[in-house]
């Protein structure tokens, strides 16, 4: 579980939606300790992935907007 999460922001390169979701999934795996959740925990796991992905998209969008300003 020590593998680093890929950095999504590189100067002018914009991360794709798939890259953001993959990073969110990896983060939730690290936090939860589950590589793949059981059926019992699947809904909570996927909800967390969705929340992290949305937050990451907002963060990267704000950073990109500030850089362009």
C-alpha positions in Angstrom: 0.0 0.0 0.0 3.0 2.4 -0.2 2.7 3.0 -3.9 2.4 6.7 -4.7 -0.6 8.1 -6.4 0.2 9.5 -9.9 0.4 13.3 -9.9 -2.5 14.7 -12.0 -1.2 18.2 -12.7 1.8 18.8 -14.8 2.2 22.5 -15.9 0.1 22.7 -19.1 -1.1 19.0 -19.2 -4.7 18.5 -18.1 -5.6 15.1 -16.6 -8.4 13.2 -18.2 -11.6 12.2 -16.4 -10.4 8.6 -16.5 -7.0 9.5 -14.9 -8.8 11.5 -12.1 -11.2 8.6 -11.4 -8.3 6.1 -11.3 -6.4 8.3 -8.8 -9.6 8.7 -6.7 -10.1 4.9 -6.7 -6.5 4.4 -5.7 -6.9 6.9 -2.9 -10.0 5.2 -1.6 -8.3 1.8 -1.7 -5.5 3.2 0.4 -7.8 4.8 2.9 -10.2 1.9 3.2 -7.6 -0.9 3.0 -9.7 -2.7 0.4 -8.4 -3.5 -3.0 -11.9 -4.4 -4.0 -14.7 -3.9 -1.5 -17.2 -6.6 -0.6 -20.7 -6.3 -1.9 -21.6 -5.0 1.6 -19.2 -2.1 1.3 -19.4 -1.5 -2.5 -21.9 1.4 -2.4 -19.9 3.3 0.2 -16.7 2.6 -1.6 -18.1 3.9 -5.0 -19.7 6.9 -3.3 -16.3 7.8 -1.9 -14.6 7.4 -5.3 -17.2 9.7 -6.8 -16.8 12.4 -4.1 -13.0 12.3 -4.4 -13.1 12.5 -8.2 -15.5 15.5 -8.1 -13.3 17.3 -5.5 -10.2 16.6 -7.6 -11.8 17.9 -10.7 -12.9 21.1 -9.0 -9.4 21.6 -7.5 -7.6 21.0 -10.8 -10.1 23.3 -12.6 -9.5 26.1 -10.1 -5.7 25.7 -10.3 -5.9 25.8 -14.1 -8.1 28.9 -14.1 -5.6 30.7 -11.7 -2.7 29.7 -13.9 -4.4 31.2 -16.9 -5.2 34.4 -15.2 
